[in-house]
Amino acid sequence: MSSTSGRTTARSSTRQRSAQHGTRAPSEPNGRFITRTAASTSGFSAQATSEDEDWVLAVIDSRGVGREIGVVGIERALGQVVITQFSDSPTFVKLLHYCTTRPPSLILVPSSALSAHSSEGPGKQTDATGRGGMQRVSNEREAGMSMVHLLRDSFKGIPVIGVLRKYWDEQAGFEFITQLIVRDEGRHATILAAKPKYYALAATSALFKYLEMTYSVVFSPRSLRITYAPVEGTCLIDVETAANLELVANMINKCSQQHLLGMMSSCLTPMGHRLVRTNLLSPLTDTSVIDTRLDAVEEFVNKEERLTSVRKSLQPLRSLDCDKLVGQMTTPKRAEKRGWGHSSISTPDPALDAETKIARLLSLRSVLSALPGIRSALRHSDSTLLKSIYSILSDPRAVEMLGTIAATLNDDAVGPQPGGALKVRNARIYAIKAEKKLLLDVARETYKEALNDAFERCEDLKKQHGIDMTLQYSSGNFVYTCPNTELEVKTPPVGFINLTTRGNKIEFSTLDLRAQSTKIRETVQEIFILSDEVLDEVLDELRGSIACLYRCSEAIAMLDMVASFALLSGSGDYVRPEWTDTLAIKSGRNPLHDHFRLSDGPFVPNDTYVSDASSFQLITGVNMSGKSTLLRQVALLNIMSQVGCFVPATYASFRVIHALLSRLSNDDSIEAGLSTFASEMNTMAMIAGALKICGQCLVIIDELGRGTSPEEGVGIAHALAETIIESKALCLFATHFKELAVSLSRYPNVVSLHLEADIDRSQADYSLTFHHRVADGATSLVHYGLELAKLVKMPADVLHNATLASVTLAARAEEEQERAQGTRLARRRRELLQLRTSLRMLSNSKGMNAVDLVEHLRELQSETIQTLSRTFDISPGAAV
């Protein structure tokens, strides 16, 4: 059955179920609603950050030839839902990229897919430790890997839960979207984009049904920021490439900030830092959007006072996460009591709820109060992006919301601040204006009297016993404290109880204080319960303008990110990138080496030029000459340009890439049970699959094939190189296999380069000198590995024998290669192609007179005859 017919059948059966049960799922026990997989105990291969802990995904794929994937994710803390649907390859390259960009804490799949996965044979089933070996992986890649199997292998330790197929209802999903989406400018666009996406709508239904029936999470209408985000607008970067390029984590020290995110993010807000991380893992591919960012960065670089003013205006938001704040405002009471992974309800505490709401209102007031300062810093901006941010932050609804909060909260009520827990508690107790609830004044007066009595009793005890003691509020209770020198623990005064030493102080209590503390606590609970009614009214009113808060939060995050890029771009010799069909970099520098000074001495810049005529660049050179650094440099500069940042170079033009593919690591994959060679084969399969489904790609390969014998290594490297060449992708291919320069020479778009180094063989000791400069042609150095062997003080006779054997074998191989007819034929073709190019250039030249033209043609004729004659074993002067 075709994919289309299968989708039609699924639609009709779903509609029949909807007619029987309605759009709401029947109330069934949790055991009938979900099916759980055994959680893996191994490490998490794509480690989630703290902000990803509540990121839940629902994933469904189509059946048949056309592989459509529907994915919906929700972040409860941020109140955001992201919907997408895309076509994928049998190896689920795009799905893995999407999940890697933001690792989930929980994955929902249809229970039928989970059952199919569990019923596979022993060779196809993943055990709890993620073992299974290369044979299983390679076989499944050939036959079309199970989506569930691949998700569990790639994200070990993350629960994969099966939801009954009847809850994957596209009609119910569409109703969820229309009811829960906030009323903003993007509402209609999101609904129109999502409406024809059958699998995305089905995943939406399953996600919300799961949250409702398993955790009793029900969101308020018009409270969620729901967006449709097509994957096609971003660059695909797989998890291995992201790790090897050190985009968001250092490979050696996970606590180190020496990675691209640490270099590029000097953001002042959590939202800005989060946005930088997301962009680095999935750069943009729309040049118009990138250019709007670059315009803003350029404006900040040229006008430093504006950049300084903007960053100063963002300082009040340094500890405030606007996204999470808005998300918390959309969550109803019973949803706040439960987490994704807990099925029990905690004991309700109205006072704690009210105190939490007051804290959120105070934080929201701080955010809204900071907007005028940000607008003032952006008032005279020129770039389109900064003007758009200014317009969003000028929304009159923000002023109205601030007025609503001002009418409820006292002006002297402050949010989180230094000064002790009691000061913060008092600020929240007196936060609500008295006229909003008349009984509040009575309760506050009772609280004030009880608190004064406690402090007076402390003074009485201080005088009675002659102890330098104070009353402190800690963890919801009042205690007395005094220095160690003031009180002997073994002989405390009568009535002192619960003595505890904490550092150089002693904490203790009395029966009177415990009774007074209980009275104060009950009074505080009464105050917060009275305040809760007022707070619910205010929050309900503010939720009507929740779309404004979402937009303001996004605008602040974008402004913070652009300002961070500008701070980096103006700190050194950086240049704005251009967009052409050619990758051309003048005096480019590796950004991590340049910024963190990772190498001794000055970094040597290099030029890079990759076009359709030279799309495959074979790079050879001595070990430690800088091949790997050059490959990473080109990839990192591409990423920096596509997120909208200047790059470290004197000139840079890039071709927008839709996928960045790599093979950089030569380590074993212990978690997957793969050797170096098997890991290479695994990566080759991924690259080959991605080249078929992605548009313009950049491929960087470092020493492919060294995990097996030299003969097989050359064959594997040659085969993958041909695949890349035929795909027209841009590729930098570093290798020690000099045979590739010969075997690939028949392709006109293959160019050989090398990293310069010198060998002084007259010296007995190590004699390599590295210049770290790129030069044309393959390296002329031979047996440089023997020079490196001198570093370990290998015996002289062993080195002598090794050198003799290497020279003899190389001479024989060269003689055989020279006699090969295929090589000579390739040289003739290359020479004729070069002749055609030269003649075309001469025909288009307008500044050469007839005499010079004739002379130049004669020289060209002579050079061509000499070159061709060498391929026929005849002298240049003989007749041809």
N, C-alpha and C positions, 0 to 999 in steps of 0.2 A: 504494500500500500504506500502511496506517495505521502510526503509530508503534509501536503495540502489536504488530502482526503482524510488523513488521520486527525488533523486539527479540526476538520468539520465534524467528524464523528464525536470527538471529544466535546465540542461546543454543544451538540444536540443532547448528548447524555447529561452534560452539566446542567443544561436548561431544564431537563426533566426532573433532576434532583432538586433544582431551585424551586420548581413549581410545587414539589411535594413538601419541602421543608422551609421554603422562604429563604431570604438572604442571610438570616441569622442561623448559626449552627445549633442543633439541638443540644440540650444540656446532657452531656455524657460524662461518665467518670474519666479521669485523666488516663487511666490505663487503656481505655478504648480509643482515646483520641490520638495518642502518640505512641511511637515505637522508638526505643532508645538503642543506640549502638554502645558497645563497650568502649569506654574512653581509653585512649592510649596513655600509657604511663611514660612514654619517652618525651624528649624535649620538644619544645614548640619551634618548628623550623622557620617560621616567620613571626618573630616575637612581637606581640602586641604592646603598644604603649599604654600608659595609664588611662588616657582619654578614650581608648578603644574597648574598655572593659565591658561596656553595655552595648556594643555594636553587634546586632543580631541580623543574620542574613536568611532569607528564604530563596531557594534556588530550585528551578525546574527546567528540564531540557525536553526538547521535542523528540518524538520517535520517528525514525525514517532517515532518508538520505539527507534532507535539509536540516542541519543541526542548529535550531534556535534555542537560545538560553534566556530565560527570564529571571532577573535578580532584583530583589527588593531588600533594602537595609534600613533599619531604624536605630537611631541613637536616642534612647529615652532621656538621658541627661541633657541633650541639646534640643530635644523636641523636633528632630529633623528626620525625614524619610526620603530616601533616594531610590528612584525606580529606573530600571534600564532593561533593554532587550537587545540582543545582538546575535549575529551569526558567528559560529565558531568552528574550529577545525576538530577532527576526531580526537586530538590530544588536548583539547580544551585550553589552548594557549591563552586566549583572551580572558576566559573565566579565571584562570590562575592569576593572571596579571591584575585583574580587578580585585580579587580577594587579597592579593599581596599588598596592593596599595594601601589597604586598611584591613589588617587581619581581624576577623570576627571573633567574638567570644562564644558564639553559638551558631550552628548552621541547621536550617530546616530543609528537608527534602521530602518528596512524596514517599509514603510508606511502601509503595510498590517498588520504587527504585531501591529502597533499602532492603526489601525482601529479596529482590533479584541479586543484589550484591552479596547478601548473606548466603544465598543458595548456590553460589559459584563453587566450583571444585576446589580441592585443597590447594592446587597450584595457583588459584586466582584469589584466594581469600587472604586478607591482611590480618596478621595476628596482633596481639596487644602491644608488642614491642616494635611493630613496624618492619619486622624482618620479612624476607621473602626472596631476596636475591635478584640478580640481573635477569634471569630467565623469565620471571613473571613480568617484569616491567617491559622487556622488549616484546614479549608475546602479546601483551595487552596493547601496546602501541601499534602493533601490526593489525590487530583485530578490531581496534577501536576501544579505547580504555573506558571502563565504567566511570561515570562521573563521581559517584559516591566513593569508589575506591581511590580515585585520584585526589579528591578533596581530603580524604583521611590520611593518605600518604604525604600530602604536601603540608597539612596543618595538623600535625600530631599533637594530641592533648586537648583538642577542641571537640566538644560533644557534637555529634551529628545525629539529629533527631528526626524520625520519620513521622509525618503528619498524614492522616488518612486522606486518600485521594479525593474524596468527595468535598473536602474543604478547600481544594484548589479550584475555586469557582470564580470565573472571570467577571460575572455579573456582580457578585458580592464585592469583589475587589474594586470594581468601578464605583460602587455605591460608597465604599469606605473612603475612597479618594474624594469624591464630591462632597461628602459630609464633613470630613476632617480637615481639608485643606484650608489654609488661612485665606481671607479675602484680600488679596493684593493684586498688583498689576500682572504678575506671572501666573495667576490661577488658571485663566482660560487657556493659555499656551500649554501648561502642564496637562490639563484635562484633554486637550486636543491631541497632544503627543502620545499620551498613554492609552487613549481609547482604543486604537486598533491593535495594541500590543497584547495579544491574548495571553501569552505566557507571563508577562510582567503583571498583568491584572490577576491572574490565578495565584501568583506568588504573593501579591498584596493581600488577597483574601486569606490565604493560609497563615500569613504572618500575624494579622490582627486577630484571627480566630484563635490562634495558639496563645497569644498573650491574654486574650479575654478569658478563655476557658481554663487555662493552666494557672495563671497568676492573678486573675481577676483585674487585669489592667484595662481600663476603659478610658479613652481620651475624650476631652471635651470637644464638642463640635467647633469647627473653624479654629483649631488651636495648633495644628501641626504644619510645619514648613515642608511641604511635599514638592519635590522637583523631579523632573525627568532629565537624566544626564546621559546622553549617548556616549558610549565608549569610543566611537569613531573620532571624537574631537580631541583625543589625547594620544600621546606616544606610548607604545607598549614597551615596558622594561620589566623583564622577568626577575624573579627574586634572586637568582644567582648573580645576574649582572649587577643588580642594585647592591648586593653584598660585596662583590669584588671591586666595584668602583667606589665603595665606601660613601654611598650617598647619604645615609642617615645613621650609620654606625661605623665605628672604627673596627677593623677586622682583628687587630691585635688586642686592644684594650677597650672593652665595651663601655667603660666609664669615661673614656677620653672623648673630648669634643673635637678632635682632629679628624673631621669628616666634612663632607660638603654642606650638610645641614648646619653644623657648628660654625662653618665659615660664613655662610650666607645669611643666617638668621641672627640678627641682633635685635629681634622684635621685642617690644615692650609689653605686649599683651599675649595671653595664651592663645587667643584666636589667630593672631598673626603668625605665631610660631607653627601652629597646626596647619595653617594654609601653606606656608613654605614647605613643610614636610610633604604634604599632599601633592604639591606641584612638582617637587623633585622626583617623586616616584611615578608621576604621570604628567610629563610636560605637555604643553599645548601644541597643537598643529595648525591652528588658524593664525596666519601671519597678521591679519588685521587686528586681532585681539592682542597678540604679542606686541605689535607696534604701539598700541595705546598704552601698554605698560611701559615700553621703552621711552615713549614721549614723556611720561610722568617722571621716570627715573632721570632722564636727561634734564628736565626742568629743575629737579632737586639738585642735581650735580652742578648745574650752572648758577643756581641761586641758593647758596649754602644757608643764608639767613632764613629762608623759607623752610628748608629741611630742619634746621635747629628749632624753629618755632613749632613745627608740626610734632616733632619728637617730644618737645617740652609739653605740648598740649595733651599728649598721650600718657604722660606720667601718672595722672590720677587713676588710670585704668590698669596700672601695672599688675595688681593682684586680683583683678576682676575678670572672670571668664564670662563674657556677655552671652555666649552661646549656651552655656550650661545654666546661666541665670534665667534666660528666657525659657529653656526647656523645663526647668523646675516649675515655672509659673503655669505651664500647660498641664502638669500632672495632677490629677485629682487626688483626694485624700487616700482612698484605699490603694491606689497605685503606689503611693509613697511608702506604704507599709511593707512592700514586698519587693524582693529582688528577682532578677531573671532566674537565678538558680535555686531559689528557696520556695518551698510550697507551704510553709506555715506563716500565719499572720502574727506579727508582733503585737504586744499589748498596746492599745491606743493610749496616747498621752496628749490630750488637747492642749495642755500648757506648752509642751514641747513643740507641737505643731504651730501654735501661735507665735512662739518665740522664733521659730524658723521662718515663718512668714514675715515677721517684722525685720529679721535680718535680710531677707530678700528684698523687701521694700527699701530698706536703707541702701543696699547695694545698687538697686535700680535707680534710686535717686542720685547716687554718686555718678552712675553712667550718664544719666540724662543731664546732670549738671555740668558734665565735662564737654558736652556737645557744643555749647557756644564758643568755648576756647578753641576747639578743633576747627569750627567753621571760620573763626577769625583768622586762624593760620592759613586757611585755604581760600580766603576771600578773593584774592586777585590772581588766582591760578590761571594758567593759559592752556594746559593740556586737557584733552577731552575727559580722560579718566578722573583727574582731580576735580574738574567741574562737576562730573557726575556724582562723585562722592560728596561734594559740597551740597549738591541738590538733594541727595538722599538724607543727609544729616540736617537739612533745613525743613524737613517734614513738619508741618504745624501740629501733627498729632503728638510729636515728642514734647512740644511745649504744653499741650493739653494734659498729657500724662504727668508731666512734672507738676502742673497745677493741681491735679487730682491728689498726688502724693503730698504736696505741700498743704493741702486742706485737711489732710489726715494726720501727718506726722509733725511733731514739734520741730522748730528750726534747729534747736540745740541737740536733737537726737542724732547721734553719729553711729557710723558702722564700725566694723572691726578696727581696733586701735590699741596701742600700747597703754598700759596703766592698770592691768590686773583684771581678773574675771569679774570682780564685783562692780567695777566701773562700767564694763560692757553690759552686765546684767541690769544695772540701774538705768543705763541709756535706753535699753529696750523696754523696761518697765514704764518709763515716762515718755516713750516715743509717741504714743497715740494722744492726740489732743483731747482734753477733758470734755469739751463740748460734744464730741462724737458719742460719748457714753457717760451719762451723769454718774452712774454707780462707780465708775473708775476712780473718781476723786475720793470716795469713801474708802475703797479698797487700798488705794495708794497711801492714804493717811494712816490706815491701820499698819501697813507695811513700814511706813516711816517710823511710827512709834515703836514697833517691835524691833526694828533695826537699831534705833537709839538706845533702847533698853539693853540690847546685847552689848553695845559699845560701852555704856555706863557700867554694866556689870564687869566688863573687862578692866576698866579703870579701878573699880573697887577691889578686885582681886590683886591687881598690881600693887596697890597701896597696902593691902592686908598682908601680903606675903613678901613684899619688897622684891618682886621679880620683874625684870624688864620684858613684859609680855605684850603681845599685840593680837588683835582679832583679825583673822584672815578668812576669806571665802575660797573654798577649794572643792571642786568636783561636786557641786550642789549642796555642800554643807559648810557650816562655820566651825573653825577650830582655833585654838590658841597656839601661838608659836613663841618661842624664846630661844636665845642662844644656848649652846651646850654648857657654857660656863655659868649660866644662871640657875641651873637646876640639876640636882643629883638624881639620876634615874632610879637609883636603888631606894632613895628616901624621899619620894614625892610628897607634897603636902596632901593632907586628907581631902578627898573629893576629886583629885586629879586622876583621870582614867584614860585608857587607850594611848599611852605614851609611845611615840614612834620617833626614832631618830632619822632625820633626812638631811644629810650633809652636815653642816655645822649648826643646824637648828633642831629643836625638838618640837614635835606637834603633840598636842594633848587636848582633852576635852573635859567637861564636867556634866553631871546629870542635868543641871540647870541649862547649860548651853545646848545640850541635845534637845531638850524640850523647847527652848526658844528657837532653835534652828528648825524644828518641825513646824512651829507656828509660823515662822517666816516663809517656809516653803509652801505651806498651805495658802498663805496670803498671796504669794507670788502666783500660784496656780490659779487662784480666783481672778487675779488681775489679767492673766493671759487668756483665760476662758472668756472673760468679758471683752477683751481685745479681739478675740478670734472672730466674733460676729462682725465687727467693724472691718477687720482685715478681709474676710470673705467678700463683703460688698465691694471693697476697693479693688481686690484682685479680679472679680468678675467684670468690673468696669474696665480695668486695664486690659483684660484679655480681648476686648473688642478691638483694640489697637495693636494686637500682638504682631501683625504683619509689619508694622513700622519698626518694631524692635528687631525683628529678624533682619530686615534690610539694613538697619543701622549697624548691627553687629557685623554683617558681611562687609559693609563699607569700611568700618574701622579696621577689620582684619586686612582688607586689601590695602588700605592706606599704610598700615603698619608694615606690611610686607614690602611695598614699593619703597617706603622710606628706608627700610633695612637694605634693600638692593642698592639704593642710591648711596648710602653710607659706605658700602663696600666699593662701589664703582668709582667713587671719588677719592678713595684712599690710596690709589696707586696708578700705574700706567694701564688703564683700562680703556676700551674703545666700544662704541655702540656697534652691534652686529648688523649686517645687511642680509637681505634675502634674495638669493639668486639660484641658478641651477648648478652652481659650482661651490664646492667646499674649498675656500681659499683663506688661509690664515697666515699673516705676516708677523714673524717674531712672536709666535704664540708660546705661552708658558703654562705648565701644569699648575692649575689653581691651588691645589693642596700643597704642593712643594713650594710654590711662590708665597703663599700666605703664611704657612706654618714653619717655613724654613727647615724642611725635612732633610735637606742635604747640606753637606759642608761646602762653603764657597758659594759664589753666585750661580743661579740657575741659568743654564744655557738655553736661550730661546731658539725655536726652530720654525721653519716655514712648512706649510702643508698646502698641497694643491691636488684636489681630487675632482675630476669631471667625468662626463660620459666617455671621453676618449682615454681616460686613465682611471677608470672606476675601481680596478683591482690593483692594489699596490702591495707588492711582495717585498717585505722588509727583512733584510738579513743583517748580521753583525755579530760582533764578539759578545760573549756573556758579559753582563754588567755595562754594556755600552749605552743602554737607555731605550731599548726597543719597547719594553713593557710600559715604561713611563710615557713614551710618545703615544702609544695606543690609548692609554687612559686619559692622556691630555686631550686628544681629539674628542673622545666621548664626553668628557666632563664639560668641555667648552660648548659642545652641541647642546647639552642639557641646560647649561647656564643661559644660553641664548634663547632657548625655547620656553623658559619660564619668565623671560623678560628682564634679564640682567645684562649689564655690560660684561665683557670678557677680557682677560689679561692678554693683550696683543696690541700691535700698532695698527693692524687692519684685520677685519674678519668678515667674511661673507659665508653664509650657510645655506644649504638646501634643507628645507624642513623634512624631517624624517618622521615616519609613522611607527617605526619599531627600532629599538636599539638591541641588537643581538650580540652575544659574546661567548667566547670560550677562553677564559683567562686563568682559571685555576687548574692546577694539575694534581690536586690532592684526591685521595680516596674519599668516597662517600660512605662513611662507616654506618650512618643511620639507615641508609637505604641498602646496605650490604653490597655496595658496588666498588670494584677496583677502579684504578685510574683509567684504564682502558674502557671499562664498562661505563664509567661516568662520562667519558668522551663520547661514546656512542649515544648515550642518553641525550646529551646536549646537542649532538649533531641532528638527531631526530627532531628535537624541538626547533632548531634553527631552520631545518628544511621545511617543516610544517608552517612555521611563521612566514617564511619567504613566499609561500603560496597564497596566504590570506591577507598579508599586509601590503601596503603600497610601497612608498619609498623607505628603504631600510638602510641602516648603517650597521655593518658587521665588523667586529674586531676579534681577531683570532690570534692567540699567543701560543706558539709551539704546539700545534695540534699533532697528535700521532706519536708523541714520545713515550706513551705508555705501553708500546708494543715494540716489535722488532723494527729495525730501520726500513726494511723492504716494505713491510705492511704499513708502517707509519707514512712513508712517502705515498703509497697508494691511497690510503685513507685521506690524507691531506689533499692530494690531487683531485680525488672524487668530490670532496666538499667544495674545493676551490672552483671546479667546473660548475657545480650547482649554483654557487654564488655569482659567478661570472654570467651565466645564462639568465639569472634573475634581474640583471642590471642594477643590483644593489651596490652601494659604495662600500668598499671593504679594505681594511688594513690588515694584512696577514703577515705576522712576524714568524719566522721559521729559521731553523738551522739546516733545513734540507735544501742544499744548493741545486739538487736535481729539479726542483719545482720551477726554477728560473728557466730551465731548458724545456721541460715538458709542457709548461703553460705559455711558452713563447709564441705559439701559433695564434693566440688570441690577441688582436690588436689593442685591446683596452687593458692589457696587463703591463704594468710598469714595475721595474725592479729598483729598489732603493736600498741603502745601507747606512748604518751609523758608523761614522769615521773612527778609526783607531789605528795606532801605529805599533809595530813590533820591532824591537831592536834585538835581533838574534845574536848579536856579538856579545851580549851580556849573559853571564852564566845564571843570574837570578831572574826573577820575574821582570819582564821588560815591556809590558803593555802600557800604552798611553791612550787614555780615552779623551776624545774631543766632544762627544755627545752632539755632533752635528749631522744632519741628514744630507746625504750626497746621492747622486744618480748612480744607477747600476748596482749589480750585486757586489758584495764585499770581495776584494781581491785577496784578503788574508786567508791563509790555509793553516790548518793544524793549530789554531789558536787555543784549543782546549789543552794542548800540551803546555802552553805557556802558563795557563791557570793552574796546571798541576804542580808547577814550581812553588806555588804559594804554600803547599803542604809539605815541602821539603822531601819530595819523592827521590829515592836513590837515583844517582846519575846513570847507572847502567840500565835501570828500568826505563828511564826517560829516553835514553839513546835507542834502545830496542823499539820502544813505542814509536819514536820518530821515524826510524827506518821502515817499519812495517806500514805506517801511515803513508809515507811518501811512495812506497812501491805500489800499494793498492790504489792510490789516487792516480798514479801514472797509467796503470793498466785501464782503469775506468775511463780516463780521458781519451786514451787511444781508441777504445771501443766507441765512445760517444762521437768522436770526430768522424768515424767511418759510417755512422748511422745515416742512411739516406733520408729518413724522416726529418732529422735535424737540419740537414742541408736544404731540403725543400722548404722548411719553415723559414730559414734565413732568407731564401730567395723571395718568398712571399712578403716577408717583412720589409725587405729592401724595395720591392716594387710598390708596396703601400706607401712607403716613405717618399719614393719618387713621385707618385701621384699627388701626394700632399704638397710637395715642393712646387710642382708644376702648377697646381691650382693657386698657390700663393703668388707665383710669378704672374699668372694671368690676371689676377686681381690687383696687382701692383700698378700704380699710376705715376710713381716718382722716379722710374728708371728709364734712361734713354736707350736707344737701340744698340749702341756699342756695348754698354755695360750689360745689357740683356744677353747679347750673343756670348760675351765672355763668361757670364755666369752660367749659361746653358752648357758651354763647353766644360767648365769645371764640374758641373753636375753630372755630365755624361761620363767624364773620366772617373769620378768617384764611384759611380754606379757600376761601370765595367770592372773596376778593380775589386769591388765587393762581390759581384756575381761570379767573377772568375775563380775566387777561392772556393766556391761551392761546387765547381766542376773539375777541380784538380788540373787547371790549365794556367799558364802564365798570362799576366795581364796584356802582353803584347800580341798574343796569338789570336788568330781569327776565331770568332765565336759564331 
